[in-house]
Amino acid sequence: MEALLDFLRDINDSIDFETADNLVDGKLITSLDILSIISFIDDEYDVAIPAVEIVPANFNSAKAIYAMIERLEDE
C-alpha cells in the first residue's frame, strides 16, 4: 500500500490520499492520472486491470485502488 500512496503523492501532493474518498467523483484526479495509476499497478504489482474494472468506484480512494489490486491478485 505504501508504494501506491507514494505514487499517488507523486501525481498530486496536495491531496491527502490516505483519507480522500472522492478522487474521481470530486474530479481530484483526471483520466490521464487513472491511466498512469493503471500503468503503475501493472509495473509495481504485476496486475493487469481489465477494462471492466476501470470504474469510478475502484479509483475513488487509495483504499479502493488497493482493494482492487488485492482482489485481482487473487484471481
All heavy atoms as a GROMACS GRO file, in nm:
protein
  589
    1MET      N    1   0.083  -0.120   0.000
    1MET     CA    2   0.000   0.000   0.000
    1MET      C    3   0.087   0.126   0.000
    1MET      O    4   0.050   0.224  -0.061
    1MET     CB    5  -0.094  -0.004   0.121
    1MET     CG    6  -0.178   0.119   0.137
    1MET     SD    7  -0.318   0.122   0.027
    1MET     CE    8  -0.422   0.238   0.107
    2GLU      N    9   0.202   0.119   0.069
    2GLU     CA   10   0.287   0.238   0.078
    2GLU      C   11   0.341   0.280  -0.059
    2GLU      O   12   0.350   0.399  -0.088
    2GLU     CB   13   0.402   0.215   0.177
    2GLU     CG   14   0.468   0.342   0.222
    2GLU     CD   15   0.373   0.442   0.288
    2GLU    OE1   16   0.285   0.401   0.367
    2GLU    OE2   17   0.386   0.561   0.260
    3ALA      N   18   0.376   0.182  -0.142
    3ALA     CA   19   0.424   0.215  -0.277
    3ALA      C   20   0.314   0.285  -0.357
    3ALA      O   21   0.342   0.382  -0.430
    3ALA     CB   22   0.470   0.088  -0.349
    4LEU      N   23   0.192   0.240  -0.342
    4LEU     CA   24   0.078   0.304  -0.409
    4LEU      C   25   0.061   0.446  -0.360
    4LEU      O   26   0.045   0.540  -0.439
    4LEU     CB   27  -0.049   0.222  -0.389
    4LEU     CG   28  -0.178   0.285  -0.443
    4LEU    CD1   29  -0.171   0.301  -0.596
    4LEU    CD2   30  -0.299   0.202  -0.403
    5LEU      N   31   0.063   0.466  -0.230
    5LEU     CA   32   0.047   0.600  -0.174
    5LEU      C   33   0.159   0.693  -0.220
    5LEU      O   34   0.133   0.809  -0.254
    5LEU     CB   35   0.042   0.595  -0.021
    5LEU     CG   36  -0.086   0.538   0.038
    5LEU    CD1   37  -0.069   0.516   0.188
    5LEU    CD2   38  -0.205   0.628   0.010
    6ASP      N   39   0.281   0.643  -0.225
    6ASP     CA   40   0.393   0.725  -0.274
    6ASP      C   41   0.370   0.766  -0.418
    6ASP      O   42   0.393   0.881  -0.456
    6ASP     CB   43   0.526   0.649  -0.262
    6ASP     CG   44   0.573   0.635  -0.118
    6ASP    OD1   45   0.523   0.710  -0.031
    6ASP    OD2   46   0.659   0.549  -0.094
    7PHE      N   47   0.324   0.672  -0.500
    7PHE     CA   48   0.298   0.704  -0.640
    7PHE      C   49   0.186   0.807  -0.652
    7PHE      O   50   0.197   0.903  -0.730
    7PHE     CB   51   0.262   0.578  -0.719
    7PHE     CG   52   0.236   0.606  -0.864
    7PHE    CD1   53   0.342   0.623  -0.951
    7PHE    CD2   54   0.107   0.619  -0.912
    7PHE    CE1   55   0.319   0.652  -1.086
    7PHE    CE2   56   0.084   0.647  -1.046
    7PHE     CZ   57   0.190   0.664  -1.133
    8LEU      N   58   0.079   0.790  -0.577
    8LEU     CA   59  -0.032   0.885  -0.583
    8LEU      C   60   0.013   1.024  -0.539
    8LEU      O   61  -0.028   1.124  -0.599
    8LEU     CB   62  -0.147   0.835  -0.495
    8LEU     CG   63  -0.218   0.709  -0.545
    8LEU    CD1   64  -0.318   0.660  -0.440
    8LEU    CD2   65  -0.286   0.731  -0.678
    9ARG      N   66   0.099   1.030  -0.439
    9ARG     CA   67   0.151   1.161  -0.395
    9ARG      C   68   0.235   1.226  -0.504
    9ARG      O   69   0.238   1.349  -0.515
    9ARG     CB   70   0.232   1.144  -0.267
    9ARG     CG   71   0.146   1.115  -0.146
    9ARG     CD   72   0.231   1.105  -0.019
    9ARG     NE   73   0.155   1.042   0.086
    9ARG     CZ   74   0.183   0.922   0.139
    9ARG    NH1   75   0.288   0.854   0.099
    9ARG    NH2   76   0.107   0.873   0.233
   10ASP      N   77   0.303   1.145  -0.585
   10ASP     CA   78   0.378   1.200  -0.699
   10ASP      C   79   0.285   1.261  -0.802
   10ASP      O   80   0.322   1.358  -0.869
   10ASP     CB   81   0.464   1.091  -0.765
   10ASP     CG   82   0.586   1.054  -0.683
   10ASP    OD1   83   0.624   1.132  -0.592
   10ASP    OD2   84   0.644   0.947  -0.710
   11ILE      N   85   0.166   1.205  -0.815
   11ILE     CA   86   0.067   1.260  -0.910
   11ILE      C   87   0.019   1.396  -0.863
   11ILE      O   88   0.010   1.491  -0.939
   11ILE     CB   89  -0.052   1.163  -0.928
   11ILE    CG1   90  -0.006   1.039  -1.007
   11ILE    CG2   91  -0.168   1.230  -0.997
   11ILE    CD1   92  -0.112   0.933  -1.022
   12ASN      N   93  -0.016   1.404  -0.734
   12ASN     CA   94  -0.067   1.530  -0.678
   12ASN      C   95  -0.041   1.531  -0.528
   12ASN      O   96  -0.114   1.466  -0.453
   12ASN     CB   97  -0.215   1.547  -0.708
   12ASN     CG   98  -0.269   1.682  -0.669
   12ASN    OD1   99  -0.216   1.747  -0.579
   12ASN    ND2  100  -0.375   1.723  -0.734
   13ASP      N  101   0.058   1.607  -0.486
   13ASP     CA  102   0.093   1.604  -0.345
   13ASP      C  103   0.004   1.693  -0.257
   13ASP      O  104   0.023   1.700  -0.137
   13ASP     CB  105   0.240   1.639  -0.325
   13ASP     CG  106   0.274   1.781  -0.367
   13ASP    OD1  107   0.186   1.853  -0.418
   13ASP    OD2  108   0.390   1.821  -0.349
   14SER      N  109  -0.095   1.758  -0.317
   14SER     CA  110  -0.186   1.840  -0.237
   14SER      C  111  -0.308   1.763  -0.189
   14SER      O  112  -0.389   1.815  -0.113
   14SER     CB  113  -0.231   1.962  -0.318
   14SER     OG  114  -0.314   1.923  -0.425
   15ILE      N  115  -0.320   1.638  -0.230
   15ILE     CA  116  -0.434   1.554  -0.190
   15ILE      C  117  -0.389   1.460  -0.078
   15ILE      O  118  -0.282   1.400  -0.086
   15ILE     CB  119  -0.485   1.470  -0.310
   15ILE    CG1  120  -0.533   1.560  -0.423
   15ILE    CG2  121  -0.596   1.374  -0.267
   15ILE    CD1  122  -0.564   1.486  -0.552
   16ASP      N  123  -0.472   1.447   0.025
   16ASP     CA  124  -0.445   1.351   0.131
   16ASP      C  125  -0.505   1.216   0.087
   16ASP      O  126  -0.622   1.188   0.110
   16ASP     CB  127  -0.506   1.396   0.263
   16ASP     CG  128  -0.479   1.299   0.376
   16ASP    OD1  129  -0.409   1.197   0.354
   16ASP    OD2  130  -0.527   1.324   0.488
   17PHE      N  131  -0.424   1.137   0.021
   17PHE     CA  132  -0.472   1.011  -0.036
   17PHE      C  133  -0.509   0.908   0.070
   17PHE      O  134  -0.579   0.813   0.040
   17PHE     CB  135  -0.369   0.954  -0.134
   17PHE     CG  136  -0.362   1.030  -0.263
   17PHE    CD1  137  -0.262   1.122  -0.286
   17PHE    CD2  138  -0.458   1.010  -0.361
   17PHE    CE1  139  -0.255   1.193  -0.404
   17PHE    CE2  140  -0.453   1.081  -0.480
   17PHE     CZ  141  -0.351   1.172  -0.503
   18GLU      N  142  -0.464   0.927   0.191
   18GLU     CA  143  -0.498   0.832   0.296
   18GLU      C  144  -0.643   0.848   0.343
   18GLU      O  145  -0.702   0.753   0.394
   18GLU     CB  146  -0.402   0.846   0.413
   18GLU     CG  147  -0.261   0.802   0.376
   18GLU     CD  148  -0.167   0.801   0.493
   18GLU    OE1  149  -0.210   0.757   0.602
   18GLU    OE2  150  -0.052   0.842   0.475
   19THR      N  151  -0.701   0.966   0.323
   19THR     CA  152  -0.839   0.989   0.368
   19THR      C  153  -0.936   1.023   0.255
   19THR      O  154  -1.057   1.007   0.273
   19THR     CB  155  -0.845   1.102   0.472
   19THR    OG1  156  -0.795   1.222   0.412
   19THR    CG2  157  -0.763   1.067   0.595
   20ALA      N  158  -0.886   1.070   0.142
   20ALA     CA  159  -0.975   1.110   0.032
   20ALA      C  160  -1.053   0.990  -0.021
   20ALA      O  161  -0.996   0.884  -0.043
   20ALA     CB  162  -0.895   1.175  -0.081
   21ASP      N  163  -1.184   1.010  -0.040
   21ASP     CA  164  -1.268   0.902  -0.091
   21ASP      C  165  -1.354   0.948  -0.209
   21ASP      O  166  -1.454   0.884  -0.242
   21ASP     CB  167  -1.355   0.843   0.020
   21ASP     CG  168  -1.452   0.945   0.078
   21ASP    OD1  169  -1.451   1.062   0.036
   21ASP    OD2  170  -1.529   0.906   0.168
   22ASN      N  171  -1.312   1.055  -0.272
   22ASN     CA  172  -1.386   1.106  -0.389
   22ASN      C  173  -1.290   1.151  -0.499
   22ASN      O  174  -1.311   1.252  -0.563
   22ASN     CB  175  -1.476   1.222  -0.346
   22ASN     CG  176  -1.396   1.343  -0.298
   22ASN    OD1  177  -1.283   1.330  -0.252
   22ASN    ND2  178  -1.456   1.460  -0.305
   23LEU      N  179  -1.186   1.072  -0.520
   23LEU     CA  180  -1.083   1.110  -0.617
   23LEU      C  181  -1.140   1.130  -0.757
   23LEU      O  182  -1.106   1.228  -0.825
   23LEU     CB  183  -0.971   1.006  -0.620
   23LEU     CG  184  -0.894   0.986  -0.490
   23LEU    CD1  185  -0.793   0.874  -0.505
   23LEU    CD2  186  -0.825   1.116  -0.449
   24VAL      N  187  -1.227   1.041  -0.800
   24VAL     CA  188  -1.288   1.052  -0.934
   24VAL      C  189  -1.411   1.140  -0.927
   24VAL      O  190  -1.424   1.236  -1.004
   24VAL     CB  191  -1.323   0.912  -0.990
   24VAL    CG1  192  -1.397   0.925  -1.122
   24VAL    CG2  193  -1.198   0.828  -1.008
   25ASP      N  194  -1.501   1.109  -0.834
   25ASP     CA  195  -1.626   1.184  -0.825
   25ASP      C  196  -1.603   1.331  -0.797
   25ASP      O  197  -1.676   1.417  -0.845
   25ASP     CB  198  -1.717   1.123  -0.717
   25ASP     CG  199  -1.766   0.983  -0.753
   25ASP    OD1  200  -1.766   0.948  -0.873
   25ASP    OD2  201  -1.804   0.909  -0.661
   26GLY      N  202  -1.500   1.362  -0.720
   26GLY     CA  203  -1.467   1.501  -0.688
   26GLY      C  204  -1.374   1.566  -0.790
   26GLY      O  205  -1.331   1.678  -0.771
   27LYS      N  206  -1.344   1.490  -0.895
   27LYS     CA  207  -1.255   1.538  -1.003
   27LYS      C  208  -1.118   1.581  -0.949
   27LYS      O  209  -1.058   1.675  -0.999
   27LYS     CB  210  -1.322   1.649  -1.083
   27LYS     CG  211  -1.449   1.600  -1.149
   27LYS     CD  212  -1.516   1.704  -1.231
   27LYS     CE  213  -1.640   1.638  -1.290
   27LYS     NZ  214  -1.734   1.721  -1.346
   28LEU      N  215  -1.070   1.508  -0.848
   28LEU     CA  216  -0.938   1.535  -0.793
   28LEU      C  217  -0.827   1.474  -0.877
   28LEU      O  218  -0.714   1.521  -0.876
   28LEU     CB  219  -0.930   1.485  -0.649
   28LEU     CG  220  -1.030   1.546  -0.551
   28LEU    CD1  221  -1.019   1.479  -0.415
   28LEU    CD2  222  -1.009   1.695  -0.540
   29ILE      N  223  -0.861   1.364  -0.948
   29ILE     CA  224  -0.767   1.304  -1.043
   29ILE      C  225  -0.834   1.299  -1.180
   29ILE      O  226  -0.957   1.293  -1.190
   29ILE     CB  227  -0.720   1.163  -1.000
   29ILE    CG1  228  -0.836   1.065  -0.986
   29ILE    CG2  229  -0.640   1.170  -0.870
   29ILE    CD1  230  -0.794   0.921  -0.961
   30THR      N  231  -0.751   1.303  -1.283
   30THR     CA  232  -0.801   1.306  -1.421
   30THR      C  233  -0.795   1.167  -1.483
   30THR      O  234  -0.736   1.073  -1.426
   30THR     CB  235  -0.716   1.401  -1.506
   30THR    OG1  236  -0.584   1.345  -1.519
   30THR    CG2  237  -0.709   1.540  -1.445
   31SER      N  238  -0.851   1.156  -1.601
   31SER     CA  239  -0.844   1.029  -1.674
   31SER      C  240  -0.699   0.993  -1.706
   31SER      O  241  -0.663   0.875  -1.705
   31SER     CB  242  -0.928   1.035  -1.801
   31SER     OG  243  -0.887   1.142  -1.883
   32LEU      N  244  -0.616   1.093  -1.732
   32LEU     CA  245  -0.473   1.065  -1.756
   32LEU      C  246  -0.406   1.014  -1.629
   32LEU      O  247  -0.319   0.927  -1.636
   32LEU     CB  248  -0.402   1.190  -1.808
   32LEU     CG  249  -0.441   1.233  -1.949
   32LEU    CD1  250  -0.369   1.361  -1.988
   32LEU    CD2  251  -0.412   1.124  -2.049
   33ASP      N  252  -0.447   1.067  -1.514
   33ASP     CA  253  -0.395   1.016  -1.387
   33ASP      C  254  -0.432   0.869  -1.370
   33ASP      O  255  -0.350   0.788  -1.327
   33ASP     CB  256  -0.450   1.095  -1.268
   33ASP     CG  257  -0.403   1.240  -1.265
   33ASP    OD1  258  -0.294   1.270  -1.320
   33ASP    OD2  259  -0.475   1.323  -1.207
   34ILE      N  260  -0.555   0.835  -1.404
   34ILE     CA  261  -0.601   0.697  -1.392
   34ILE      C  262  -0.519   0.605  -1.482
   34ILE      O  263  -0.479   0.496  -1.441
   34ILE     CB  264  -0.752   0.685  -1.421
   34ILE    CG1  265  -0.831   0.756  -1.310
   34ILE    CG2  266  -0.795   0.539  -1.433
   34ILE    CD1  267  -0.979   0.770  -1.336
   35LEU      N  268  -0.490   0.650  -1.603
   35LEU     CA  269  -0.406   0.570  -1.693
   35LEU      C  270  -0.267   0.551  -1.633
   35LEU      O  271  -0.210   0.441  -1.641
   35LEU     CB  272  -0.396   0.636  -1.831
   35LEU     CG  273  -0.524   0.634  -1.914
   35LEU    CD1  274  -0.505   0.713  -2.042
   35LEU    CD2  275  -0.567   0.492  -1.945
   36SER      N  276  -0.213   0.655  -1.571
   36SER     CA  277  -0.083   0.643  -1.505
   36SER      C  278  -0.089   0.545  -1.388
   36SER      O  279   0.004   0.465  -1.368
   36SER     CB  280  -0.037   0.780  -1.453
   36SER     OG  281  -0.013   0.868  -1.558
   37ILE      N  282  -0.197   0.550  -1.312
   37ILE     CA  283  -0.214   0.458  -1.200
   37ILE      C  284  -0.223   0.314  -1.250
   37ILE      O  285  -0.160   0.224  -1.193
   37ILE     CB  286  -0.340   0.496  -1.118
   37ILE    CG1  287  -0.320   0.632  -1.050
   37ILE    CG2  288  -0.373   0.388  -1.014
   37ILE    CD1  289  -0.448   0.695  -0.997
   38ILE      N  290  -0.297   0.292  -1.356
   38ILE     CA  291  -0.310   0.158  -1.414
   38ILE      C  292  -0.174   0.106  -1.459
   38ILE      O  293  -0.138  -0.009  -1.434
   38ILE     CB  294  -0.412   0.159  -1.530
   38ILE    CG1  295  -0.553   0.182  -1.475
   38ILE    CG2  296  -0.404   0.030  -1.612
   38ILE    CD1  297  -0.657   0.212  -1.580
   39SER      N  298  -0.096   0.191  -1.523
   39SER     CA  299   0.038   0.152  -1.568
   39SER      C  300   0.127   0.121  -1.448
   39SER      O  301   0.202   0.021  -1.449
   39SER     CB  302   0.098   0.264  -1.653
   39SER     OG  303   0.228   0.231  -1.693
   40PHE      N  304   0.120   0.203  -1.344
   40PHE     CA  305   0.197   0.179  -1.223
   40PHE      C  306   0.160   0.045  -1.160
   40PHE      O  307   0.248  -0.033  -1.119
   40PHE     CB  308   0.174   0.292  -1.122
   40PHE     CG  309   0.226   0.262  -0.985
   40PHE    CD1  310   0.360   0.272  -0.957
   40PHE    CD2  311   0.138   0.220  -0.885
   40PHE    CE1  312   0.408   0.242  -0.830
   40PHE    CE2  313   0.186   0.190  -0.759
   40PHE     CZ  314   0.321   0.200  -0.731
   41ILE      N  315   0.032   0.016  -1.152
   41ILE     CA  316  -0.015  -0.111  -1.093
   41ILE      C  317   0.041  -0.229  -1.171
   41ILE      O  318   0.088  -0.327  -1.114
   41ILE     CB  319  -0.169  -0.115  -1.087
   41ILE    CG1  320  -0.220  -0.014  -0.984
   41ILE    CG2  321  -0.219  -0.256  -1.054
   41ILE    CD1  322  -0.369   0.010  -0.989
   42ASP      N  323   0.039  -0.217  -1.302
   42ASP     CA  324   0.091  -0.324  -1.387
   42ASP      C  325   0.240  -0.344  -1.360
   42ASP      O  326   0.287  -0.458  -1.347
   42ASP     CB  327   0.066  -0.292  -1.534
   42ASP     CG  328   0.100  -0.408  -1.626
   42ASP    OD1  329   0.080  -0.524  -1.587
   42ASP    OD2  330   0.146  -0.381  -1.739
   43ASP      N  331   0.315  -0.235  -1.352
   43ASP     CA  332   0.460  -0.244  -1.329
   43ASP      C  333   0.494  -0.288  -1.187
   43ASP      O  334   0.579  -0.375  -1.167
   43ASP     CB  335   0.527  -0.109  -1.356
   43ASP     CG  336   0.522  -0.069  -1.503
   43ASP    OD1  337   0.496  -0.156  -1.588
   43ASP    OD2  338   0.544   0.050  -1.531
   44GLU      N  339   0.431  -0.227  -1.089
   44GLU     CA  340   0.468  -0.250  -0.948
   44GLU      C  341   0.413  -0.381  -0.892
   44GLU      O  342   0.480  -0.451  -0.817
   44GLU     CB  343   0.417  -0.133  -0.862
   44GLU     CG  344   0.449  -0.143  -0.716
   44GLU     CD  345   0.596  -0.119  -0.683
   44GLU    OE1  346   0.668  -0.059  -0.764
   44GLU    OE2  347   0.636  -0.161  -0.573
   45TYR      N  348   0.289  -0.413  -0.928
   45TYR     CA  349   0.222  -0.529  -0.869
   45TYR      C  350   0.204  -0.644  -0.968
   45TYR      O  351   0.153  -0.749  -0.930
   45TYR     CB  352   0.086  -0.488  -0.812
   45TYR     CG  353   0.095  -0.387  -0.701
   45TYR    CD1  354   0.080  -0.251  -0.726
   45TYR    CD2  355   0.121  -0.426  -0.570
   45TYR    CE1  356   0.088  -0.157  -0.624
   45TYR    CE2  357   0.130  -0.333  -0.467
   45TYR     CZ  358   0.114  -0.199  -0.495
   45TYR     OH  359   0.123  -0.107  -0.394
   46ASP      N  360   0.243  -0.622  -1.093
   46ASP     CA  361   0.226  -0.722  -1.198
   46ASP      C  362   0.081  -0.768  -1.209
   46ASP      O  363   0.050  -0.887  -1.218
   46ASP     CB  364   0.319  -0.840  -1.177
   46ASP     CG  365   0.336  -0.924  -1.303
   46ASP    OD1  366   0.322  -0.868  -1.414
   46ASP    OD2  367   0.360  -1.046  -1.290
   47VAL      N  368  -0.009  -0.670  -1.203
   47VAL     CA  369  -0.153  -0.695  -1.212
   47VAL      C  370  -0.208  -0.614  -1.329
   47VAL      O  371  -0.190  -0.492  -1.334
   47VAL     CB  372  -0.225  -0.654  -1.082
   47VAL    CG1  373  -0.375  -0.660  -1.098
   47VAL    CG2  374  -0.180  -0.741  -0.966
   48ALA      N  375  -0.270  -0.682  -1.423
   48ALA     CA  376  -0.336  -0.614  -1.534
   48ALA      C  377  -0.477  -0.578  -1.493
   48ALA      O  378  -0.548  -0.659  -1.433
   48ALA     CB  379  -0.338  -0.704  -1.658
   49ILE      N  380  -0.517  -0.455  -1.522
   49ILE     CA  381  -0.651  -0.408  -1.488
   49ILE      C  382  -0.741  -0.425  -1.610
   49ILE      O  383  -0.723  -0.355  -1.710
   49ILE     CB  384  -0.650  -0.260  -1.445
   49ILE    CG1  385  -0.546  -0.234  -1.335
   49ILE    CG2  386  -0.789  -0.215  -1.402
   49ILE    CD1  387  -0.571  -0.304  -1.206
   50PRO      N  388  -0.838  -0.516  -1.605
   50PRO     CA  389  -0.930  -0.533  -1.718
   50PRO      C  390  -1.019  -0.409  -1.734
   50PRO      O  391  -1.046  -0.339  -1.635
   50PRO     CB  392  -1.014  -0.655  -1.682
   50PRO     CG  393  -0.959  -0.709  -1.555
   50PRO     CD  394  -0.865  -0.610  -1.498
   51ALA      N  395  -1.064  -0.384  -1.854
   51ALA     CA  396  -1.147  -0.266  -1.882
   51ALA      C  397  -1.270  -0.260  -1.792
   51ALA      O  398  -1.310  -0.151  -1.751
   51ALA     CB  399  -1.187  -0.265  -2.029
   52VAL      N  400  -1.329  -0.373  -1.759
   52VAL     CA  401  -1.450  -0.374  -1.677
   52VAL      C  402  -1.424  -0.324  -1.535
   52VAL      O  403  -1.517  -0.286  -1.463
   52VAL     CB  404  -1.518  -0.513  -1.672
   52VAL    CG1  405  -1.563  -0.556  -1.809
   52VAL    CG2  406  -1.426  -0.617  -1.610
   53GLU      N  407  -1.297  -0.321  -1.493
   53GLU     CA  408  -1.261  -0.274  -1.359
   53GLU      C  409  -1.234  -0.124  -1.355
   53GLU      O  410  -1.218  -0.067  -1.248
   53GLU     CB  411  -1.137  -0.348  -1.308
   53GLU     CG  412  -1.157  -0.497  -1.289
   53GLU     CD  413  -1.247  -0.531  -1.171
   53GLU    OE1  414  -1.273  -0.445  -1.086
   53GLU    OE2  415  -1.292  -0.647  -1.165
   54ILE      N  416  -1.229  -0.060  -1.472
   54ILE     CA  417  -1.199   0.083  -1.478
   54ILE      C  418  -1.329   0.160  -1.461
   54ILE      O  419  -1.390   0.210  -1.556
   54ILE     CB  420  -1.126   0.120  -1.608
   54ILE    CG1  421  -0.999   0.033  -1.622
   54ILE    CG2  422  -1.089   0.268  -1.608
   54ILE    CD1  423  -0.930   0.047  -1.754
   55VAL      N  424  -1.373   0.165  -1.336
   55VAL     CA  425  -1.495   0.236  -1.297
   55VAL      C  426  -1.463   0.326  -1.178
   55VAL      O  427  -1.370   0.299  -1.102
   55VAL     CB  428  -1.608   0.136  -1.261
   55VAL    CG1  429  -1.649   0.054  -1.384
   55VAL    CG2  430  -1.568   0.045  -1.147
   56PRO      N  431  -1.538   0.434  -1.162
   56PRO     CA  432  -1.508   0.528  -1.053
   56PRO      C  433  -1.496   0.463  -0.915
   56PRO      O  434  -1.407   0.500  -0.838
   56PRO     CB  435  -1.625   0.626  -1.058
   56PRO     CG  436  -1.666   0.627  -1.202
   56PRO     CD  437  -1.647   0.483  -1.247
   57ALA      N  438  -1.580   0.367  -0.885
   57ALA     CA  439  -1.576   0.304  -0.752
   57ALA      C  440  -1.440   0.244  -0.720
   57ALA      O  441  -1.398   0.243  -0.604
   57ALA     CB  442  -1.685   0.198  -0.742
   58ASN      N  443  -1.370   0.195  -0.820
   58ASN     CA  444  -1.239   0.133  -0.798
   58ASN      C  445  -1.126   0.235  -0.788
   58ASN      O  446  -1.014   0.199  -0.753
   58ASN     CB  447  -1.208   0.033  -0.909
   58ASN     CG  448  -1.287  -0.094  -0.897
   58ASN    OD1  449  -1.333  -0.129  -0.789
   58ASN    ND2  450  -1.306  -0.163  -1.006
   59PHE      N  451  -1.153   0.361  -0.820
   59PHE     CA  452  -1.048   0.462  -0.822
   59PHE      C  453  -1.082   0.585  -0.736
   59PHE      O  454  -1.012   0.685  -0.742
   59PHE     CB  455  -1.018   0.506  -0.966
   59PHE     CG  456  -0.951   0.398  -1.047
   59PHE    CD1  457  -1.026   0.305  -1.117
   59PHE    CD2  458  -0.813   0.387  -1.049
   59PHE    CE1  459  -0.965   0.204  -1.190
   59PHE    CE2  460  -0.750   0.287  -1.121
   59PHE     CZ  461  -0.827   0.195  -1.192
   60ASN      N  462  -1.186   0.578  -0.657
   60ASN     CA  463  -1.228   0.692  -0.575
   60ASN      C  464  -1.140   0.712  -0.452
   60ASN      O  465  -1.143   0.819  -0.391
   60ASN     CB  466  -1.374   0.682  -0.534
   60ASN     CG  467  -1.462   0.770  -0.619
   60ASN    OD1  468  -1.420   0.872  -0.669
   60ASN    ND2  469  -1.587   0.729  -0.635
   61SER      N  470  -1.064   0.612  -0.413
   61SER     CA  471  -0.976   0.626  -0.297
   61SER      C  472  -0.858   0.531  -0.312
   61SER      O  473  -0.864   0.433  -0.388
   61SER     CB  474  -1.051   0.593  -0.168
   61SER     OG  475  -1.081   0.454  -0.161
   62ALA      N  476  -0.753   0.560  -0.238
   62ALA     CA  477  -0.636   0.471  -0.239
   62ALA      C  478  -0.676   0.334  -0.185
   62ALA      O  479  -0.630   0.231  -0.236
   62ALA     CB  480  -0.524   0.532  -0.156
   63LYS      N  481  -0.763   0.332  -0.084
   63LYS     CA  482  -0.808   0.204  -0.028
   63LYS      C  483  -0.883   0.122  -0.133
   63LYS      O  484  -0.865   0.001  -0.142
   63LYS     CB  485  -0.896   0.228   0.093
   63LYS     CG  486  -0.820   0.278   0.213
   63LYS     CD  487  -0.912   0.308   0.330
   63LYS     CE  488  -0.833   0.371   0.443
   63LYS     NZ  489  -0.917   0.420   0.550
   64ALA      N  490  -0.966   0.187  -0.214
   64ALA     CA  491  -1.041   0.117  -0.318
   64ALA      C  492  -0.946   0.064  -0.426
   64ALA      O  493  -0.964  -0.048  -0.475
   64ALA     CB  494  -1.145   0.209  -0.380
   65ILE      N  495  -0.847   0.145  -0.461
   65ILE     CA  496  -0.750   0.101  -0.561
   65ILE      C  497  -0.674  -0.021  -0.509
   65ILE      O  498  -0.659  -0.121  -0.580
   65ILE     CB  499  -0.651   0.215  -0.596
   65ILE    CG1  500  -0.724   0.332  -0.662
   65ILE    CG2  501  -0.539   0.164  -0.687
   65ILE    CD1  502  -0.642   0.460  -0.674
   66TYR      N  503  -0.630  -0.013  -0.384
   66TYR     CA  504  -0.554  -0.124  -0.327
   66TYR      C  505  -0.641  -0.248  -0.311
   66TYR      O  506  -0.594  -0.360  -0.334
   66TYR     CB  507  -0.490  -0.084  -0.195
   66TYR     CG  508  -0.379  -0.178  -0.156
   66TYR    CD1  509  -0.258  -0.177  -0.225
   66TYR    CD2  510  -0.394  -0.269  -0.052
   66TYR    CE1  511  -0.156  -0.264  -0.191
   66TYR    CE2  512  -0.293  -0.357  -0.018
   66TYR     CZ  513  -0.174  -0.353  -0.088
   66TYR     OH  514  -0.073  -0.441  -0.056
   67ALA      N  515  -0.765  -0.232  -0.275
   67ALA     CA  516  -0.857  -0.346  -0.263
   67ALA      C  517  -0.874  -0.413  -0.400
   67ALA      O  518  -0.879  -0.537  -0.409
   67ALA     CB  519  -0.992  -0.301  -0.208
   68MET      N  520  -0.882  -0.332  -0.506
   68MET     CA  521  -0.894  -0.387  -0.641
   68MET      C  522  -0.767  -0.466  -0.675
   68MET      O  523  -0.775  -0.577  -0.731
   68MET     CB  524  -0.916  -0.275  -0.743
   68MET     CG  525  -0.916  -0.322  -0.887
   68MET     SD  526  -0.931  -0.186  -1.006
   68MET     CE  527  -0.786  -0.087  -0.969
   69ILE      N  528  -0.650  -0.412  -0.642
   69ILE     CA  529  -0.525  -0.482  -0.669
   69ILE      C  530  -0.524  -0.616  -0.598
   69ILE      O  531  -0.494  -0.720  -0.660
   69ILE     CB  532  -0.403  -0.398  -0.622
   69ILE    CG1  533  -0.389  -0.272  -0.707
   69ILE    CG2  534  -0.275  -0.480  -0.624
   69ILE    CD1  535  -0.293  -0.168  -0.651
   70GLU      N  536  -0.558  -0.617  -0.470
   70GLU     CA  537  -0.558  -0.743  -0.394
   70GLU      C  538  -0.657  -0.843  -0.451
   70GLU      O  539  -0.628  -0.963  -0.461
   70GLU     CB  540  -0.590  -0.715  -0.248
   70GLU     CG  541  -0.477  -0.646  -0.176
   70GLU     CD  542  -0.506  -0.625  -0.028
   70GLU    OE1  543  -0.622  -0.588   0.006
   70GLU    OE2  544  -0.414  -0.646   0.053
   71ARG      N  545  -0.774  -0.794  -0.491
   71ARG     CA  546  -0.876  -0.884  -0.548
   71ARG      C  547  -0.827  -0.944  -0.678
   71ARG      O  548  -0.842  -1.064  -0.702
   71ARG     CB  549  -1.005  -0.805  -0.570
   71ARG     CG  550  -1.121  -0.886  -0.620
   71ARG     CD  551  -1.252  -0.807  -0.617
   71ARG     NE  552  -1.243  -0.666  -0.644
   71ARG     CZ  553  -1.238  -0.611  -0.765
   71ARG    NH1  554  -1.238  -0.688  -0.871
   71ARG    NH2  555  -1.234  -0.480  -0.780
   72LEU      N  556  -0.764  -0.862  -0.763
   72LEU     CA  557  -0.717  -0.911  -0.892
   72LEU      C  558  -0.594  -1.002  -0.877
   72LEU      O  559  -0.575  -1.092  -0.959
   72LEU     CB  560  -0.686  -0.794  -0.986
   72LEU     CG  561  -0.809  -0.715  -1.030
   72LEU    CD1  562  -0.769  -0.590  -1.106
   72LEU    CD2  563  -0.903  -0.801  -1.114
   73GLU      N  564  -0.515  -0.979  -0.774
   73GLU     CA  565  -0.401  -1.068  -0.748
   73GLU      C  566  -0.450  -1.208  -0.712
   73GLU      O  567  -0.384  -1.307  -0.744
   73GLU     CB  568  -0.315  -1.015  -0.633
   73GLU     CG  569  -0.223  -0.903  -0.671
   73GLU     CD  570  -0.141  -0.852  -0.554
   73GLU    OE1  571  -0.191  -0.852  -0.438
   73GLU    OE2  572  -0.028  -0.811  -0.578
   74ASP      N  573  -0.563  -1.216  -0.645
   74ASP     CA  574  -0.617  -1.344  -0.602
   74ASP      C  575  -0.685  -1.422  -0.714
   74ASP      O  576  -0.713  -1.540  -0.699
   74ASP     CB  577  -0.715  -1.325  -0.486
   74ASP     CG  578  -0.645  -1.280  -0.359
   74ASP    OD1  579  -0.522  -1.298  -0.349
   74ASP    OD2  580  -0.713  -1.225  -0.270
   75GLU      N  581  -0.716  -1.354  -0.823
   75GLU     CA  582  -0.787  -1.422  -0.933
   75GLU      C  583  -0.694  -1.502  -1.019
   75GLU      O  584  -0.579  -1.483  -1.030
   75GLU     CB  585  -0.862  -1.318  -1.019
   75GLU     CG  586  -0.980  -1.262  -0.948
   75GLU     CD  587  -1.059  -1.164  -1.032
   75GLU    OE1  588  -1.023  -1.138  -1.149
   75GLU    OE2  589  -1.156  -1.110  -0.980
   0.00000   0.00000   0.00000
